[in-house]
Structures are given as C-alpha cells and as structure tokens.
Amino acid sequence: MPDNNPSNRVEGDENSILTVNAKQRVRTQLETDIENFLASGGSIELVDSNVTADPPTKPVSRYGGKQI
C-alpha cells in the first residue's frame, strides 16, 4: 500500500519520489548486503576523494585538421 502522506515523502526529481519508509527499506537492504559481503570474506577499501578511475588525457589539437 503506497504511503500518500506528504510529510513522509522525500522528493528528488519528479520521476524519483520515494517515501521515507521506502528509503529505510533500501538502507536496510544495503546494510544486509554489506554484512553478507564482509561475512563471505570480502573487504571494503577506503579510497581518497582525489582518486579517479579516469586518468587525465593529453588534449588533442585539431587546429588545421581540415583542408581548405
């Protein structure tokens, strides 16, 4: 049964309106998944905020690339 009480709703954009209860269910599921992951031997590594997966690339010059 959807929760139609406006005071219990959390809005992001128009397409993703979640109730407080729905967000709590997601948090609970995430905590359970993390506990299961750690219990099965997984580990969580803290990564510095300045680390990116995409290293910077050298800019490409296209000046004069087209024929006149």
N, C-alpha and C positions, 0 to 999 in steps of 0.2 A: 504494500500500500504506500503510495508516494506521500511524502511529507509536504503538505501545502502551506504550512505555517511560514509566512515571510520572514519571521525573526530567526528561523532555523536555517535559512538558505544562505549560501555563500556564492557570490557571482564572480566569474572571471570575465568571459565574454558571453554573448547571447547563446552560443552553442554549447557551452560547458557550465551549466548551472548544477552544482552539487549541494545536497543538503549536508548539514553538519554530521548527521548520522552516517551518510554515505562516505564522507571523508574519514570518519572514525573507522569504518569498516576497512577502508583502503589502508589506513595506518596499521591496523591490527594485522591485516594480511601481510603487509610488508615486514612487520616485526617477526611474524611467524616464519616467513620465508628466510629472513636473515638468520634466525636461530637455527633453522634446519640446515642452512648452508654452512654455518660455523660448526654445527654438531657433526656434519659429514666430513670435516677436515678442511673446509675452506678457510681462507683468511681474507681480511679486509686491510688494504694498504691505504694509508693517508697520503694524498698527493698534494704537493704545494699548489697554491692557487695560480702561480705564474707558469705552470707547466701546461703545454698544449699538445694535442695529438698531431696537429698540423704544423710542422716547422715552417718558418718563413721561406719564401722562394725569391729568387732573384727576379727583379722586374724585367719584363721583355719589352724591348724597344721596337716599335713598329713604324718608326719615323722613316719615311721614304720607301716604304714597302710596296707601294702601288706604282705602276708605270704611269707616265704622263700621257 
